Amino acid sequence: MSRSRPPDDTAPTVACPHCDSTDVEVLAPFGGNLMSRQYWCRGCRTVFEWVKWEPADPAEWLDADAREA
């Protein structure tokens, strides 16, 4: 079973990691890999990538990494 959940329309608004602006637009549906999306920030005029899928509980991934080590 997957530890991640697919993105949905009710997901929180994407904010720029550089200036925290929410005035962003999708630049490309895929970034450097299939699980990321490229955005353009109108606030600071910067391109950034956002991960589409996030774990329901980030601690689950940390626990899984510890078990594999």
SVG drawing of the C-alpha trace seen along z (x, -y; Angstrom):
<svg xmlns="http://www.w3.org/2000/svg" viewBox="-11 -41 32 43">
<polyline fill="none" stroke="black" stroke-width="0.4" points="0.0,0.0 1.2,-3.5 2.4,-5.8 1.4,-8.8 -1.8,-10.3 -2.6,-11.8 -3.1,-15.6 -6.7,-16.8 -8.5,-20.1 -8.9,-20.7 -5.2,-20.7 -3.8,-23.8 -2.7,-26.8 0.8,-26.5 3.1,-29.3 6.5,-30.3 9.3,-29.0 11.4,-32.1 8.9,-34.9 5.8,-33.0 3.6,-34.7 0.5,-32.7 0.4,-34.7 1.8,-31.7 0.8,-30.0 1.6,-26.5 4.5,-26.9 4.7,-23.1 2.7,-20.2 5.9,-18.2 9.2,-19.4 12.4,-17.4 10.4,-14.3 6.8,-13.1 6.0,-13.8 6.8,-17.5 5.1,-20.5 6.9,-23.7 5.4,-27.0 6.1,-30.7 5.9,-33.2 4.6,-36.5 5.8,-38.1 9.5,-37.5 9.5,-36.2 11.1,-32.9 10.5,-29.4 10.2,-26.7 9.1,-23.1 6.4,-21.7 6.0,-18.0 2.5,-16.8 2.3,-14.0 3.0,-14.3 2.7,-11.6 -0.5,-11.7 1.9,-11.7 5.5,-12.7 6.6,-10.7 5.6,-7.5 8.4,-8.1 11.0,-8.9 10.0,-5.7 10.3,-3.7 13.8,-5.0 14.9,-4.1 13.6,-0.5 15.5,-0.1 18.8,-1.2"/>
</svg>
